[in-house]
Amino acid sequence: MSDKVLDKWEEALQEALALLQDCQKSHDLTSCFDCDKLLECEIRNNYVKAVYESMNKGETGGFEF
């Protein structure tokens, strides 16, 4: 187990991922690509946004890997 402290963007990403996985599980899916609501799904859109924000730490523009 890691003792790493999560910043606010990483915490938001973990929360968004949990919601996404719960949604997939409730619909018996392993991927959002199999869902009819793929492009209009607020849960997935929030997850994608959280991924981007966790990568750029809230800064506009690019991000570093």
N, C-alpha and C positions, 0 to 999 in steps of 0.2 A: 504494500500500500504506500502511495506517495504522500509526502507531507507538503507538497507544493500548494502554495496559497494561490487561489484563483483571483484574477482581477475581475472587474465588473463585466467586461466583455466575454471573458471565458465562462463566467457564471451564467450570463444570458445565453450563451451558446449551449451550455449543458442543459439548461431549462428547455430551450427550443428543441434540442435533440430528444429529450425525454418525451415532450408532447408529440413530436413527429412519430417516434417509435410507438407510443401508445395508440396513436391514430392508425398506424399501419397494422398493429396487432388487432385492434378492434374491427378492422375491415379484412382481416386474414390476408394481409399483403406483406411481401418482403421488400417491396420497392414502391415508391410513389409513381413510377412510370407505368405501373399496372392499374392505376386509379383513373377513373373517368374525369375526376375533378382536378387533375394535375396542374393545369395552367391557372385555375382560378382558386386554388386552395390557399386560404389565409395561413394555415399552420405551416405549410411548406414554404410559402413566401417569407414568413417570419423566420424560419430556419435559415433560408438562404441569406437573408439580411443579417442574421446573427453571425453566420460564418464570415461574411464579408467584414463586418464590424470587428470581429475578433481578430481578423488578420491585419486590419489597418489601425486597430486600437482607437477607433473613433475619429481618426484624421481623415480628411477628404483626400481624394486622389488615390495614389498607389499604395501598396503595402509590401513589406519585406517578408521573405520566407525564411 
